Amino acid sequence: MTEVTIRVDGMSCGGCVRNVTGVLKALPGVLDAEVRQEEAMARVTYDPTLVSVDALRQAIIDAGFDAAL
């Protein structure tokens, strides 16, 4: 397993955190996702043979937020 921290901008409430957490955990290969609004970040534990960092970022972007490494 691999862990990555992704900066997530645009989260303004607990619903945003739940939304980002949900889209990340729905991806095949994601073991865990810890999302924090106060720190504007998502820490994701994933299997790199099943999902890429780009796919993680794109899922956040598709949910309506900005994502950067």
Secondary structure, 3 states (H helix, E strand, C coil): CEEEEEEEECCCCHHHHHHHHHHHHCCCCEEEEEEECCCCEEEEEECCCCCCHHHHHHHHHHCCCEEEC
